[in-house]
Amino acid sequence: MNTQYKWLILLLIFGCISCDSDDDASTTMQEVVITSGDADFSTYVSLGNSLTAGFTDGALFIAGQENSMSNILANQFALAGGGDFTQPLMSDNIGGALIGGMPALNPRFYFYSDPNPEPPNESGPRLLGTTPGDNTPEIPTTEITNVLSGPFNNMGIPGAKSFHLLADGYGNAAGLPSLANPYFVRIASSATASVLGDAMAQNPTFFSLWIGNNDVLGYALSGGDGTDPITDQTMFTNAYNGLVTTLTSGGAKGVAFNIPNVTSIPHFTTVPYNPVPLDAATAMAVNQAYALYNAGLLNAEGLGAIDEAERKARTIEFKEGQNAVAIEDESLTSLTGLPNYRQATAEDLLVLPSSSFIGTTVGGNPQLINGVSVPLEDKWVLIPAEQQEIAAATTAFNTVISSAVQQAGLAFVDANMLLDQISESENGVPFDEFFLNDNLVFGGAFSLDGVHPTARGYAFLANKAIEEINTTYNSNLPLVKAVDYPTFYSPAMLQ
């Protein structure tokens, strides 16, 4: 279907009109035809996870949904025959949600600016409503069990993995919290529905599909501790191919995204490996606490259980100044009577929430300091071996995505490459007059949770999708402007 709409652009042309008159300006009208090319945007459905839904600043809320990549695309599709795009809007701009009247999902983050810039400076991301001395967050008004009447074009389900989109009953409230998803519970057409089934019931003519991030991200967010494992490759392959096959079964065209390297996002690159400042006396006291452990390592080396290189890597020694945190590392050689402790190196990645955990005490005991005298548990750190697991899975999953996309002839956005560009570019990636980089808070690309894009980041991704759609389907959809999309949402914006 080739839908054409006339878009009028006013052009100002300045010049001399005649030799006996003053310089003048005249205006003319020029028709620019916006066409859908070989695509049909009349019924657009977006499928995916939080990146599709418009999740930002750690939550889903109205303003974020309105600036979701999916909604941005829908607005541009409307210029070439696209129909209405309905989203399951939350009840407020607080974010978070209630289940049975009890808070179950956290509100969004906002940037708190400390009026006293002197140490301790507490500026930074905080849950909406909280300030130093008052840790009570805003109470959301969205009730998950109040099921909305669809259908909905935005079928982005925060937290969903690839196989979840095909799972019957993923929106059954009786399955909460482990077998169902609260966001799908709120919009599912029935207790036995699947996300894909509800999407296909709308007979989409065009779709976007961005799924797979959570298949590796869940493992990463949990520090690789095993509580949220990487999806089995066969399961991922079957799920992804099943999604593409079904979505294209009625002749629909679409655009798909691959999986970025999640360990490059600010959630894993913001907290330094050496955030612990100590004076000489404190460093000496901490070293005394590790004296028996270090002596045990010397004995283990003497017995041949470990070599000198591993002994040195495992030896814990604090000093005056900045210090690396102490961590648990399950990849170290198991030694009878000794735990698997070492200090972090620049090769380790600390998850963003560790920033508020390091330096706290265990049970108020000033001698038991997390990250110092008490090594951080696995959930706080991605060690190199875990990063390698994530990289291998991401590569394998992206190969599956690439093959499926090519076979179906879909437009394709290489999100993996785009994130690499954002994280590796010295000045950031240009977007109109702005530059987007991967710095938390002020980089422009990532929101305050260190995982999801800002509204401007979503607009950047939408433009990349539009470029690929135009190339693949011979359309000429216009790009959006960076200035129209913010990087922060006001804490005062609640409704």
N, C-alpha and C positions, 0 to 999 in steps of 0.2 A: 504494500500500500504506500503510495507516494502522496503525502499530504503537503500542500503548499499553503503558506499563509503570508500575506503581504505585511511587511514591517516597514513603516515609514520613518525615515531618518532625515532630519532637517539639516541641510548643508548651507553654511554661510559662504558666499563667494564675494570677495571684495575686488573691485577694479574700477577703472575709469569707464564711464558710460558714454560720454561724448566730450569733444574738445571744448564745448561751450557750456559745460555744466560742472558743478563741484563734484569731487570724488564722492562716491556713493556706495552703499552696500545693498546688494540684492539677495534675495533668498529663493532657492528653488527646492523642489521636493523630488527625492529620488526613491524609487521603490527598491527595496531589498527583499528578495524572496527567501524565506526560511523554509527548508524542506526536510522531511524525515528520510528522504532517500529510499533505501530498500527496507527500512524498518517501519514498524507501525507502533506508535507510542500511545495509542488510544486507551489501552489498559495496561498500566505499568505496575508491576509488583516487585518489591525488593525483599530478598531473603538473606538472612545472616544472623549475626549476633549483635553485641552492643555497638559495634562500629556501624552497623546498618541502622540501628535504632536511634542513634544520635546521643548516646551516652557520653558525658563529658563531666569533668570535675568530680568524678567518683559517683555519679548518680544519673538517673534519667529524670528529666523535668521538662516542662512545656517549652521554654525558650530553647533548650538544647535540641529538642525534637524538631522544632520549627527550623533550626539551622542544621539539621542532619544532612549528611551527604545525599541520602535518598530523596529528601524533600527538595533540596537544591536541584537535583537532577530532574525531578518531576516538574518543577517550575520552568525549567528550560524546555522540557518535552512539551509542555503546554503551548509553547510558541510554534510547535509543528504538529498540532493535532492531538496532543496528549490530553487525556481526560482528568477527572478529579482524582486527587491522591489523598486518601484518608489515612490518618495516623491515630493510633490509640493513645491520645494525649493523657499525660498524668494529670492529677487534679490541681497541681500547684507548681511553683518554681522553687520549692524547698528541696524536692527530690526525696528519695527514700519512699517507704511505704509501710502500711500497717497490715497485719494479718490478724483478723479477729479483734481489731482495735488495739493490738499491741505492736509497738515499733519492731519491725523485722528487717527493714533495709535502711541503711544510713542515709541522711540527707547529703546534699552536695558539699563540696569544699568551697571555701572562698579564701581570698588572700587577705590575711590580717596584717595590718601595718602597725607595728608597735610605736606608740607616740614617744617612747623613750628609746632612742637608738643606741644608748649605751648598753654594754653587757649587763645582764643577759638580755640580748635582743631577741624577742620572741616573734618577730615578723615571720610570716610564712603561711602555708596552707593550713587551714583549720576547718573542722566541721562547721557548717552553717549554724550560727547562734552562739558558738563557744568563743570565749576570750580567756586570756590568762586569769585564773581565779574563778572562772565560771565555765565548767566543762559540760554544761547541759545543752545538748543540741536542740535545734528547732524540731518540733513534732510534725511529721508529714501528715497530709490529709488524704492521700491516696489509699484506699482500702482494696487490697488484692482480691478479696472474695466478692466484691461488687463487680460482677462480670459485665463487660461492655458488649453491646450489640454491634457486630461487624456487618459486612466484612471489612478488613483493613488492608490497604495496599502496602503499608510498611509492616512487614513480617519479620523485622529484626528482633531477636529475642536475646537480651543480655544473658551471658553465661552459657549459651548453647554451643555445643560441639557439633561436628559434622553429622554424626549419626542421630543426634537429638532431633534434627529437623524431620526425620522420617519416623520417629517413634510415636506410635499411637498411645494416647493417654499422657503425653508430656504436659498437658494442661489440666490434668485431673487434680483438684485441690486435695483429694484424699492421699495423693502421693507425696505431698510436701512433708519434709523439706528435701528428701533425697531422690525421689523418683519423678518429681515434677518440677516445673520451673514457675516461680511466682508470676513472672511477666507474661508467660503464656497462659497460665491459669486465668488471668484477668481478661484475655481476649479470645480464648479458644471457643470454637463454635459448639463444642460438646466435650464431655469428659473423656471421650475416646478419640478425639480428633488429633491429627498431626499437623505440624506447622506446614509441611509441604502440601498436605491435603487441603488445608484451608486456603493456601495460596492458589492451588490449581482450580479450586471451586470457582474462582473469579475469571477463569479462561484468559489468562494473561497473554497479551500480544508482545510484550517486551518485559524483560526481567533484569535485575541485577543480582549477583550472587557473590557474597563475600563471607566465606565460612572457612574454618580451619584454624584460625588464630588460637582459639581456646583449646584446641587439641594438643598444643604445645605450651600455651601460655599458662594454663592451670598448673602444670608441673613447675614452670618457672616461678610463678607467684608464690608457690608453697616451698620455695627454696630447694626443690627436688627431693623433698623428704619422703616421697612415696605416697602421700595421702591423696594426690591428684595426678595419677600417672599419665604419661604420654599415650595417646590413642594408638592401638595396634594398627600397623600399616595396612593389613588386609581389611580391617574394619573401615579404615579411612577410605581406602580405594573403592570398596563396594559402596560406601555411603555417597562419596562425591560423584562417582559415575552414575549412581542411581538418581541423584538430584538433577544432574545435567540431562540425562535421558528423559526424565519425566517432564522437566521444565520445557524442553524443546519438542515434546511429543506432539503438540498441537501446532507446530510451525512457528512458535515464538522465537524472536531474536533476543539477544541479551549481551550483557557485559559482565565479566567475571574478574575477580581480583585474587592474586596469590597471597601467600603468608609472608609477612616481613620477618626479619631476624629480631625476635622479641627481646633478645638480650641487649640490643642496641638502644632500647627506649629509656627515657629518664628514670623510670621506676628502678632500673638496675645500674644506672651510671651516675646517679646523683650523690649517693652516700659514699664518701671515700673509705678506703680500706684502713686508713690510719687516722681516725677522728678523735683519738683519746689523748688529751693534753695532761701530762703529769709533772709534778715537781720532783726533785731528786729524792726527797724523803719518801714520798708515796711510791715512787718507782721501786725503791729498795724494799719497801714493805711488801709489795706485790711479788717481787722476785723471791723473797723468802718463802712466800706461800707456795711457789712452784719449785722450790729447791729439791724436794723429794722426787718430784716428777722428772726433773732434768737429770737427777742422779740415776734414776731408773733407766733413762735413755742411754746413758753412758754404759751401764751394765749390759743393756740389750745389744749395744754395738759390740761390746767385748765378747758376748756370747754368739755373735754372728747372726742374730735375728734380724738386724737391720744394718745397713751400711752407714758410712760416715755422712753421706749426703742426706739421707733421710733423718739421721739423728739431728743434724744441724737444722734441717727444715722444721723439725718438731720441737726443737728447744725454744722455750718461751723466755724472753728477756725484755723487760720494760726498761725505759731510760727516761731521763729528763727531756721534756719536749713532747712532740707528737709521736704517738705510738699506734701500731696496728692492733686491731682487736684480736683477742683470743677466740678461736673457733673450734668446733668439733668437725672432724673430717673423716668420714667413714671409709674413704678410699685408702687411708694409711694402713700399714701392716698392723694386724692385730697382735698385741703384746700382752702376755699374761700379767695381770695385776696393774696394767697401765691403760688409761683412757687414750683415745685417738684425738689428742689436742695438738694444735699448732697456732701460730699467729698468721693472720691473713697477709696476703701479698697483693700486689697490683693486679694479679690475674684473677682474683676472687671478686665476685659481684655481690654487694650487699643490697637486699631489697629495701625499698623506700621506707616502709614502716619501721625498720631497724633504727632509723634516726631518732625516734622517740623512745626507743627501748634501751639502747646502749647508754650505760651510765646510771640506769635505775638500779635499785637494790632489791635483793631477794628478802621479802618479809621485813623490810625496813632495817636490815642488818647492814651497817656501813662497811663491813668487811667483805660482804658478798655483793660485788658490783658486776652487773651483766656486761659482758664483753671485755672485762678486765680480769678480776679474780674468778669470775664464773664465765667460762667460754660460751659463746653463742651456739645455740642448737642449730641443727641442719636447716630448719625452716627459714632462718634468717640470711643464709648465704648460698649463692650458687658457686660451687667450686668448679675448677676447670673441667673435671670429668663430666659433671652435670651439664655444663655448657656445651660440651661436645655431643652429648646425647640430644640436646635440643637442636643443635645445628644439623646433625645427621637426619633427624626426623623432619625438620623443616625442608631440607633439600629433597628428601624422598616424597613428602607430601606435595611440594611444588612441582615435582616431575609428574605426579598424577594429575594435578590441576592443569598443567600445560598441555598434556596429552588430551585430556577431555575437552578442553577449550578449542584446541586445534581441530579435533575431529568434528566438533559441533559447529565450527566456523564462527565462534563468538568473538566479540571485541574483548580485548584483554588488557588489564592494567597491572603492570609489574610493580606491585606495592613493595616488594622486597628491595628492588633497585632504588625506588624513590626514598625509602627510609635510609638506605645506605648513603644516598646523596645528601640527605638532611643531616645525618650524623657525622659524615666525613668531611663535608664542605667547611672550609675555614671560616667563611663569613655567612654561611647559610645558603639556602636555595631561594632565588628571587621569585617573588609573586607580586606582580605589578611593581609598585614603588616600595614594597616591603621585602624583608629577607626573613625566612623561616629557618630556625635552627633548633637543635634538640635540647637546649637548656630548659630546665624546669622553671616555671613561672614566667620568665620574660623572653623565652625563645620564640614564642608565637605559634609554634607547631603543635605542642603538646599541652594539654590542660593540666590542672593541678593534681590529678591523680598519677601523672607520669606515665600513663598508658594510652589514654584516649586523646584524640585531637581536640584542639579548640575549634570554635565555629570557623575561624579562618583556615585552620588545618583541613577541616572537612570541605570547605570551598575549594581549596587547592586540589584535593583529591577528586572532587567533582569535575573540575576542569580537565584533569588528566583523563577521567572517564569520557568526558565529552569529546576530547581530541581523538581518543581511540574509536569511539562510536562513529564520529564523522568519517574517519579513515576507513573503517570496516564496512559501513552501511551507506556511504556516499551522502550523508546528511551534512548540513552546515549549521548546526546548533551554535549559538553564540556562547562565549565564555562568560563567567560571572566575574565581578570585580572584588578584589581583596578588601577594599575599604568598606564594603557593605557588610562585613562579617567581623564581629568582635573577637578579642582574645580573652576577655574577662567578662564575668557577669556580676552585677552589683549584689552585695549581700542584702541590700534593701529590697530587692526584687523577690517577692514571695508569692504573689498571685499572678 
